[in-house]
Amino acid sequence: MDYVRWIEALDRSFDLFTQRIAQHLPNILGSILLVLIGWLLARLLRAAIILIIPIAAVTNILIVYPLVFAITSISIFFRPARVAALPRAA
């Protein structure tokens, strides 16, 4: 008789555990995906701007300065996203 109650209590605990996992898993995965998407987007934007710089330098050297500013601004965003996405294994 006690085994039946113990199994029922264990079943309720497992149901509660799976319910909590189901509630919090989207938040955890969403945070991880947001960091990875931000990291990827920053890398792609930086690469695109870096590819534009030689063309801009030939066309008009004054266009290069805003592009370098844009790269620096994106890098400020990129570094924390990279550290969050790829933590050091110390």
C-alpha positions in Angstrom: 0.0 0.0 0.0 2.8 2.4 0.8 4.5 1.6 -2.4 1.5 2.7 -4.4 1.4 6.1 -2.6 5.1 6.5 -3.1 4.8 5.8 -6.8 1.9 8.3 -7.1 3.9 10.9 -5.3 6.9 10.3 -7.5 4.6 10.5 -10.6 3.2 13.9 -9.4 6.7 15.1 -8.7 7.8 14.1 -12.2 4.8 15.9 -13.7 5.6 19.0 -11.8 9.2 18.8 -12.9 8.3 18.4 -16.6 5.8 21.2 -16.3 8.5 23.5 -14.9 10.9 22.5 -17.6 8.3 23.1 -20.2 7.7 26.6 -18.7 11.3 27.7 -18.6 12.9 26.0 -21.6 11.6 28.5 -24.1 13.1 31.4 -22.1 16.5 29.6 -21.8 16.6 28.6 -25.4 15.3 32.0 -26.5 18.2 33.8 -24.6 20.8 31.5 -26.1 19.4 31.9 -29.7 19.2 35.7 -29.2 22.9 35.8 -28.3 23.8 33.6 -31.2 21.7 35.6 -33.7 23.2 38.8 -32.4 26.7 37.4 -32.7 26.1 36.2 -36.2 24.4 39.4 -37.3 27.2 41.5 -36.0 29.8 39.4 -37.8 27.9 39.6 -41.1 27.4 43.4 -40.8 31.1 43.9 -40.0 32.1 41.7 -43.0 29.8 43.5 -45.4 31.1 46.9 -44.3 34.8 45.8 -44.5 34.2 44.6 -48.0 32.7 48.0 -48.9 35.7 50.0 -47.6 38.0 49.5 -50.6 35.3 50.5 -53.0 34.5 53.6 -50.9 38.2 54.5 -50.7 38.6 54.5 -54.4 35.3 56.5 -54.9 35.6 59.0 -52.1 37.9 58.8 -49.1 35.5 60.7 -46.9 33.0 57.8 -47.1 35.6 55.6 -45.3 35.3 57.5 -42.0 31.6 56.7 -41.4 32.2 53.1 -42.4 35.0 52.8 -39.9 32.7 54.4 -37.3 30.0 51.8 -38.2 32.5 49.0 -37.8 33.6 50.3 -34.4 30.0 50.6 -33.3 29.2 47.1 -34.4 32.3 45.8 -32.7 31.1 47.3 -29.4 28.0 45.2 -29.8 29.9 42.2 -31.2 32.4 41.7 -28.3 29.9 41.1 -25.5 27.8 38.9 -27.8 30.9 36.8 -28.6 31.9 36.4 -25.0 28.3 35.4 -24.1 28.1 32.9 -27.0 31.6 31.4 -26.5 32.6 31.5 -22.9 36.2 30.8 -22.0 36.9 27.3 -20.7 39.1 28.1 -17.8 
